[in-house]
Amino acid sequence: MATKETNHPAGQQGAPGAPGSIFGNRVAGGGRRRAPGGRHPGVADRAVISAPVAAAREVLCAHTMADGPRHDTWVKLLREAPALVLELLRRSRVPGVEIPEEVEATVVGSEVIKARPDSLRADLVLRLGEPSEPAWLALVVEVQLRTKEDKRLKWPVYVAGVRAELACPVVLVVVAPRASVARWARARIELGHPGFALQPIVLGPDGIPVIDDAEEARRNVRLAILSAMAHGRGARGYDVGLAALRAVAQLDESGRGDYHTYVLDALADAVVKKLEEEMEQGRHRELTSLERHFISKGEARGRAEGEAKGRAEATRQNILRVLAVRGLEVPHAVRQRILGCDDVEQLDAWLARAVTVERADDVTG
């Protein structure tokens, strides 16, 4: 499969004379929220309704910035190897999306609205077809590690923007390695106009292969790395992690890049610790070239354990703060359950719920 990477503006790939801006200075908003009693809220009502939710979302937004490095790792790997997206689509056999074996995929500029100061930028845009010929399909690729409702407003804009720039059919592909996020992303997006809706194509954990065989990993190193990133904290984490690390270790230093970091960061701490102990016992000699990275990971793990405790405490307080800002009374039993939880992922899920629930009881329910 041929793939090519060029980072030029998307407009250069479209028809001659494609404009630099595909929209004016204003994008129309979505539907309006009704006030109690069924009427549309006035200006004062909107302020009353939106202020607590806006404040709560600020808390959630600040909290979720920690996902940035992990998100960037996913995007970087897919940008380095756009063929991975095509391979996953073929394996998933998505109805209506046929990707030939021999097709050229080019990474193009992901900024879909250039005239606005708050420019909208997709994670990755792939143009399929020969560079000298019109594109026959484009893929807007978005990596989602958690739910973000504003993305459901932006995704239709991304699709329409790329379609206008490249003058070809466009498919939205959402890579969501967490099952709960994949379920959220699969929901149909109704735009309001009759018959006008967007159905995202979602590659969840079931759409990313579990590669735990060393030979298969060596044949497709980047897919093995992606497998470790998606499944490295699951029941097969040890096997997929070891297979990916063995595949990375066979690469020379110049071709290895940051791949070892991608894999080690994706594995559960218990898996990394087990691999360290086995290496100390003389096993996995093929990983010797990565030994210094294990040492660095061990030092980082000690720091991370302290940070995880601090993050859990911050998340617990943020949940209570969001509920307080929204004026929701927190029963004693719910408060105690929140304060007694140390599972950061569970706390993250509760924090996301705290922004939208109508009763505090529903946060942990």
C-alpha positions, 0 to 999 in steps of 0.5 A: 500500500502506498501512502504519502505524507505532505502537510500542505493546506487542504485547499491545494488538493481541491479543484483549481481556484478553490477559495482559501475560506469555505465559510464566512465569518459566522457559523449558524448555531444549533437548536435552542434549549427550552426553558421550564414551561415549554417556552424558549428562554429569553436573555435573562433565562438563558443566563440563569440556565447556562451560567452554572453549566458553563462554570461546571464545564470549565472545571471539566475542561481544565480537568481533561487537559491531562488527556492531551499527551495521550491524545497527541500520541495517537494522532502522531502515530496515525499521522506517521502511518496513515495506512493504519486507518485504511487497514482498520477500516478494511478489517472492520468491513464497514458497510458502504466504505470500500477501501481498495488494497492499492490506494495512495493516502496523503495527509493534508492540512487538517484546518477546515475553517481558516477565516475564523480566529477560533480555527477548527482543526480536525486531528487528521485528514486523509486524501485518497487518490493519486496526487495528480488526479481529483481525490475520490474519497477523503477521511476526517479522522478524529481520536477520542479518548473521552466523551466531549459533547462539543465534538458532535457540533464540530464533526459535521462542520469538519465533514462539510469543510473538507468536502468543499475543499477537496470536492469529493465524498468525505467519511468521518472516522472516529478512533475511540479505544475505550468501549464507553467512548465508542458507544457515545461516538456512534450516536447519529448526529441530527442536524435539524434539516429533514433527512440531514444527519451524520452517522460517524464511522467508529473504530472502537476497541473491537475494531483494533486487532489484539496482536499478541503474536511476536511474528505477526507484530514483527510483520506489522510493527505499527499495527502492533504498537496501535494494538498495545495502545488500545489493549495494553491495560486490558486482560491481554496487556502483558501479551500485546505489550511484549509482542509490540516491544519485541517488534520495536526492539528489532528496529534500528535506532533511527527507525525506532523513534518514540515507539518504545515510549508509546508502548510503555506508556500504554501498558499498566504499571503492573505489566511494566513491572512484571517485564522489568522483573523478568528481564532482571531474571535473564528473560527477554534478552531481545529487549536489552536494547530497550533496558534504559527505557524501562529504567526511565519508566520505573522512575516515572512510575514512582512519580506517577503514583504520587500524581495519581493520588493527587489527581484522584483527590482533585477529581473528587473535589471537582465533582463536588464543586461542579454539583455545588456550582449547579446548585444540586444538593449532595446526599451524605451517602453520595458524598461518602461514595465519591470521597471514598473512591480512588479509581481515577477512571471511575472518578473521571466518568462521574465528573463528566456525569456531574455536568449534566445530571438533574440529581446528584444521586445520578452521578454515582448511580 
